[in-house]
Amino acid sequence: DYGRQSSGEHEAINVKSVIASAVELVKLSRNASDVAFKIDFPSDIPAARGSEDMLRQVLVNLLLNAADACDASGVCISGRREGDMMCLDVVDQGEGIPAEMREDIFSPMFTTKDRGKGTGLGLSISRDLMRRMDGDLVLLANGQRGCRFILSLPFMRGRD
């Protein structure tokens, strides 16, 4: 499922299921096999509108980045409502990203990883995918350590 091309059509997304499948994919990575993933997604959050394939791709990218950054200290994925949007927080306790680089990380070819360890395309593509689904991807400061990425998607409405 992960490797197939998305149709790009907006549909009702079972976000909790997409999170679970993204975590399972990431756990197959050597760098993430010892990382604890905590999922806190309330059952009363309605379906979001977008593409399960695109959301999974974004989550896999963010979770792999988080696993690289935090070693075994853990990554938390939590969901909440914010007005007419479903929001997912992906939080790690890694080194964080310096304030002067926070907007640059979404630029194509920009990476904070060592040479040969990253392409600098993951966050740029991820933000683009979220915006194609009428959502967004932002980075918020997370205190002294770590990163907090927020993904937002609109809820499914009656005639979507």
C-alpha positions, 0 to 999 in steps of 0.5 A: 500500500505504501509504495502505490501511487495515490489517486490524489482524490480526497476521501474520508480518512481513518486517521487512527488506522493511517497512524498505526500503519505508518508506525508499523512501517517505521518500526521496520527501519533499523534506526527506529526498531528501539524507538517507543511510539506513543499514540494518543488519538481520541476515538471521538474525532471524526474522519478527516478529508484527504488521501490516506496514502499521502497522509501515510507518506507524510507520517512515515517521513516525520516519524523516521526523522523523529526516530533519527533525532531522538534515539530510543527516547520516544516519539508521541503522536496525538490527535485533537480537534481545532475548529473545523480541522483535525490536528496531529502533533508529532513530538520527539525529544531529540536535539531540536532545530535551531530557531534560525533554521525552522523555516528553512527546513521546508525548503527543497534540498535543505537538511540538518543531517550529515552528508550522505544521511538525508536528501533535504526533500522529505519535509518539503514534499511532506508540506506540499502533500499536506497542502494538496489535501487542504491542510498544512504542516508546521513546526513549533518550538518545543521548549529546549529540546525536540521538535513538535510538528503539527499536521492539520486536515479538514474534517469530512463534511456531508457532501465531500 
